[in-house]
Amino acid sequence: MTKIDIFSGFLGAGKTTLIKKLIEEVYTGEKLVLIENEFGDVSVDGTFLQDAGIEITEMSSGCICCSLVGDFGEALKKVLDQFDPDRILIEPSGVGKLSDVILAVRNVGSDKLTLNSFTTVVDAKKAKMYMKNFGEFFNNQVEFANSIVLSRTSNMSEQKINEVVAMLREHNKDATIITTPWENLDGAKILEAMEHKNTLEAELHRLAEEVERRTEEEHEKMHHHHDHDHDEDEHEHEHHHHHDEDEDEHEHEHEHHHHDEDEHEHHHHHHHGHDADEVFQSWGVETAKKFSEDELREALEDLGSGYKYGVVLRAKGAVEGTDGKWIYFDYVPEETNIREGEPSVTGMLCVIGADIKEDNLKELFGLN
């Protein structure tokens, strides 16, 4: 089976730079074909093999690079037959609609192909202008992406980055948006984001499952000690177990999505036919906000104070520090773990518990 990764983006957004980084850092060892497709445009040097529709050059890293003209579908079939690659990277022309490229691949109708990821590279500094002047093409690239990589963010303020993210969210609420400058990111992190393995929803799923597992273990212990005082609690939490193992595959089926100017939020509930007050709740935000370690530690310590934020059972996340280093945190009641880590594709805060108070959490983390 050959995976297809499509990289769209307006001219000069940095598609080629991103592709080169991925080829050097994460696609190593794979039989790789890069297709630069100008949808019928004849190249200036006129060296296309017009009859075959393919021009092949060998890239230094062993990746085969093809330029296609003529019938895209026919040329793609020839690439499959000739090279049988593990992965095909497609870089369409800068003004091509991503939906057209996806359709063209689907129309090939080969059971050897699987559409793996659709990534759009957006020049953060030009996004507003492009959206206004070239909406039909620019918005199409944004709407059909499952991950959006922002370029030119290194000298932008958090506020400007968050404004761009909010604008993109109006056209695509589910894609992972990478706001961290690429040079600070390992290629593997970018690939994870492209393949949707590190989405906020996936993280919230994992945390919810972990909380439920912990609750189940605690109740088993309590049951073992014949502590009848908690019979009622045990009954209440019996409903929270037994999630399907493939739950992550359904991560886009959550019901409540709220967006405001500063960050992308997810709020979801698990429904298993019982009262809402029995259900664990999850709150999560993506944000480019920078935190000092002291500020973060203080906020996490405050999570356990009374019921101001609900009954918080678990919090987890990664945010950029004010000193440029990334801070990863893990919180369970009365225990906070903070460590330095690799840059993440964007800042993320996740909180799980009961009766979660979103507005107070936003205020606590300074996201108002």
Buried (B, 14 or more C-beta within 10 A) or exposed (E): EBBBBBBBBBEEBBBBEBBBBBBEBBBEEBBBBBBBBBBEEEEEEEEBEEEBBBBBEEEEEEBBBBBBBBEBBBBBBBBBEBBEBBBBBBBBBBBBBBBBBBEBBEEBEBEEBEEBBBBBBBBBBBBEEBBEEBEEBBBBBBBBBBBBBBBBBEEBEBEBBBBBBBBBBEBBBBBBBBBBBBEBBBBEBBBBBBBBEBBBBBBBBBBBBBBBEEBBEBBEEBEEEEEEEBEEBBEBBBBBEEBEEEBBEEBEEBEEBEBBEBBBBBBBBBEEEEEEEBBBBBBBBBBBBBBEBEBBBEBBEBBBEEEBBBEBBBBBBBBBBBEEEBBBBBBBEEEBEBEEEEBBBBBBBBBBBBEBBBEBBBBBBEBE
